[in-house]
Amino acid sequence: MEAGTIDSLTPILQSADQWHEILLLLPLLVALEAVLSADNAIALAAISRRLHDRSRQEMALNLGLLLALVFRIGLILAARWVLNFWPLQLAASAYLLWLCGRHLMLVFAGKEEGFEADVCDADASRAHVGGHPGEHLSATLGSVVATLAFTDLAFSLDSVAAAVAVSDRLGLVIAGGVIGVVALRLTAELFIRWLEIYRHLETAGYLAVGLVGLRLLLRLGLPDLAPPEWLLLAVVGALFLWGFSERNPARRLLAEAD
């Protein structure tokens, strides 16, 4: 979810006829992008955590979001075609729902939030601090970069369509895309740290990802059933309140082990 998808911003952006008026709106857009891209950012943070070395995580985010920016600009330039090509939107919705479903299957199987996982996480953290950083890599840098870029592409389909509907100024829409990617880079790095601290945050984020995928699917096939923007924001806000409600026991186990 991004600022371009908020219906209440449409008249404001449309009424900004002069560039100096648009520049005055940029701080608002930056703040909104940072807040509203949280569901996207947490998914990107979780993907980058497959590389357990922090320097590789940052490199993957930099390269992945640079590639994502190229994809976003391509989407903006081809927005009219994208709006009329429903298979691409269906694929994006299916991918987001698959990301959510895969994570929930792992949770229900006891591989994400169980006691054994906490112990393993503590052991992995100890090994990373005092051992060899490359021992616990579960994915290659290239595969993580590609996954980051394609995940952002799936998120961007809906927001790019909304941004083009709001304004016919190509420069403004591209500027919004750049702002969105910068906001993602900053918030994703924060979420990498928070995912290590808060027990339910990753699951909350993936549930929000599933909601975005479901909304995209409903808007594509059954637009009358698509939830209103305020309801989606309220549900996502409630999910993140739950996500930050409990700290990860792995940190306590690690402290006790030391």
C-alpha positions in Angstrom: 0.0 0.0 0.0 1.3 3.4 -0.9 0.3 7.1 -0.8 -0.8 7.0 -4.4 -3.6 4.6 -3.4 -5.3 6.9 -0.9 -8.4 8.3 -2.5 -8.5 11.3 -0.2 -5.2 12.5 -1.7 -6.5 12.6 -5.2 -8.2 16.1 -5.1 -5.2 17.5 -3.3 -2.7 16.3 -6.0 -5.0 17.2 -8.8 -5.4 20.8 -7.5 -1.7 21.3 -7.3 -1.3 23.1 -10.6 2.1 24.7 -9.9 5.4 23.0 -9.2 6.0 25.0 -6.1 2.6 23.7 -4.7 3.7 20.2 -5.6 7.0 20.7 -3.8 5.1 21.7 -0.7 3.4 18.3 -0.8 6.6 16.3 -1.1 7.2 16.1 2.7 3.7 14.8 3.2 4.2 12.3 0.4 7.5 11.2 1.9 5.9 10.7 5.4 2.9 8.8 4.0 5.1 6.6 1.9 7.2 5.7 4.9 4.1 4.7 6.9 2.0 3.1 4.2 4.8 1.0 2.7 5.3 -0.9 6.0 3.6 -4.0 4.6 5.9 -4.0 1.6 8.9 -3.2 3.7 8.4 -6.0 6.2 8.1 -8.5 3.3 11.4 -7.2 1.8 13.1 -7.2 5.2 12.0 -10.8 5.8 13.3 -11.8 2.3 16.7 -10.1 2.9 17.0 -11.9 6.3 17.7 -15.1 4.3 21.2 -13.7 4.1 22.2 -13.8 7.8 25.2 -11.5 7.3 24.1 -7.9 7.8 26.5 -6.5 5.2 25.0 -8.9 2.6 21.5 -7.9 3.7 22.2 -4.3 3.1 23.8 -5.0 -0.3 20.8 -7.1 -1.3 18.4 -4.3 -0.3 20.4 -1.7 -2.3 20.7 -3.8 -5.4 17.1 -5.2 -5.2 15.5 -1.8 -4.7 17.6 -0.3 -7.4 16.3 -3.0 -9.8 12.8 -2.4 -8.3 13.1 1.3 -9.2 13.8 0.4 -12.8 10.7 -1.9 -12.8 8.6 0.9 -11.3 9.6 3.4 -14.0 8.9 0.8 -16.6 5.5 0.3 -15.1 4.8 4.0 -15.1 5.7 4.3 -18.7 3.6 1.3 -19.6 0.8 2.1 -17.1 -2.0 2.3 -19.7 -1.1 -1.2 -21.0 -0.8 -2.6 -17.5 -4.2 -1.3 -16.5 -5.7 -3.3 -19.4 -3.6 -6.4 -19.0 -5.4 -8.3 -16.3 -3.2 -11.5 -16.3 -0.3 -9.4 -15.0 -2.4 -8.1 -12.1 -3.7 -11.6 -11.4 -0.2 -12.9 -11.3 0.8 -10.1 -8.8 -2.2 -10.9 -6.6 -1.4 -14.6 -6.7 2.2 -14.0 -5.8 1.4 -11.8 -2.8 -1.2 -14.4 -1.6 1.4 -17.1 -2.0 4.0 -15.2 0.1 1.4 -14.9 2.9 0.2 -18.5 2.6 3.7 -19.9 2.6 4.6 -18.1 5.8 1.4 -19.1 7.5 2.0 -22.7 6.6 5.5 -22.5 8.3 4.0 -20.9 11.3 1.3 -23.5 11.7 3.9 -26.2 11.2 5.8 -24.8 14.2 8.8 -23.7 12.2 8.5 -19.9 12.8 7.2 -19.2 16.3 7.8 -22.4 18.3 10.3 -22.9 21.2 12.6 -25.0 19.0 12.8 -22.2 16.5 13.7 -19.8 19.3 16.6 -22.0 20.4 17.8 -22.4 16.8 17.6 -18.6 16.3 19.7 -18.1 19.4 22.3 -20.7 18.3 22.4 -19.1 14.8 22.9 -15.6 16.4 25.7 -16.9 18.5 27.3 -18.6 15.5 27.0 -15.4 13.5 28.6 -13.3 16.1 31.4 -15.6 17.0 31.7 -17.8 14.0 31.8 -17.7 10.2 29.3 -15.4 8.6 28.9 -17.5 5.6 28.0 -20.7 7.4 24.3 -20.0 7.8 23.5 -18.5 4.4 20.3 -20.1 3.2 20.1 -18.2 -0.2 22.4 -16.6 -2.7 22.8 -12.9 -3.0 21.5 -13.0 -6.6 18.4 -14.9 -5.7 17.5 -12.6 -2.9 18.0 -9.5 -5.1 15.7 -10.9 -7.7 13.1 -11.9 -5.2 13.2 -8.4 -3.6 12.7 -6.7 -7.0 9.9 -9.0 -8.1 8.1 -8.6 -4.8 8.2 -4.8 -5.0 6.9 -5.2 -8.6 3.9 -7.1 -7.4 3.2 -4.4 -4.8 3.7 -1.6 -7.3 1.0 -2.7 -9.8 -1.8 -1.3 -7.8 -0.1 1.9 -6.7 1.3 2.8 -10.1 -2.2 2.5 -11.6 -3.6 4.7 -8.9 -0.8 7.3 -9.3 -1.4 7.5 -13.0 -5.1 8.0 -12.4 -4.4 10.9 -10.0 -2.0 12.8 -12.2 -1.0 12.9 -15.9 2.3 14.5 -15.1 4.9 11.9 -15.8 7.6 13.6 -13.8 5.5 13.8 -10.7 4.5 10.1 -11.0 8.1 9.1 -11.4 9.1 11.3 -8.5 6.5 9.5 -6.4 8.0 6.1 -7.5 11.5 7.3 -6.4 10.1 8.5 -3.1 8.5 5.1 -2.6 11.7 3.2 -3.2 13.7 5.5 -0.9 11.1 5.1 1.9 11.2 1.3 1.4 14.9 1.2 1.7 14.8 3.1 5.0 11.9 1.3 6.5 13.1 -2.2 5.4 16.4 -1.7 7.3 14.4 -0.7 10.4 12.3 -3.8 10.1 15.3 -6.1 9.7 16.2 -5.0 13.3 12.7 -5.1 14.6 12.1 -8.6 13.2 14.8 -9.9 15.5 13.1 -8.3 18.5 9.4 -8.8 18.1 7.9 -12.3 18.1 4.8 -11.7 15.9 6.0 -8.9 13.7 6.9 -11.0 10.7 3.5 -12.9 10.8 1.7 -9.5 11.1 3.5 -8.2 8.1 2.8 -11.2 5.9 -0.9 -11.0 6.9 -0.9 -7.4 5.7 0.8 -8.7 2.4 -2.1 -11.2 2.1 -4.6 -8.4 2.5 -3.0 -6.4 -0.3 -3.0 -9.4 -2.5 -6.7 -10.1 -1.7 -7.6 -6.5 -2.3 -5.9 -6.5 -5.7 -7.7 -9.7 -6.6 -11.1 -8.3 -5.6 -10.5 -5.1 -7.5 -9.7 -7.1 -10.5 -12.6 -9.6 -10.4 -15.2 -8.3 -8.0 -14.6 -4.5 -7.5 -17.9 -4.0 -5.6 -16.5 -6.3 -2.9 -13.2 -4.6 -2.5 -12.8 -3.2 1.0 -12.8 0.6 1.4 -9.4 2.3 2.0 -10.1 3.2 5.6 -11.0 -0.3 6.6 -7.9 -1.7 5.0 -5.8 0.8 6.8 -7.5 0.0 10.1 -6.9 -3.7 9.8 -3.3 -3.2 8.8 -2.8 -0.9 11.8 -4.3 -3.5 14.1 -2.0 -6.2 12.7 1.1 -4.1 13.4 -0.1 -3.3 16.9 -0.2 -7.0 17.5 3.1 -7.5 15.7 4.9 -5.1 18.2 3.0 -6.5 21.2 5.5 -9.2 22.3 9.3 -9.5 22.3 11.1 -12.6 20.9 12.1 -15.1 23.6 15.2 -16.0 21.5 16.8 -12.8 22.8 16.2 -13.8 26.4 17.5 -17.3 25.7 20.7 -15.9 24.1 21.2 -13.6 27.1 20.8 -16.5 29.5 23.2 -18.6 27.5 25.8 -16.0 27.7 
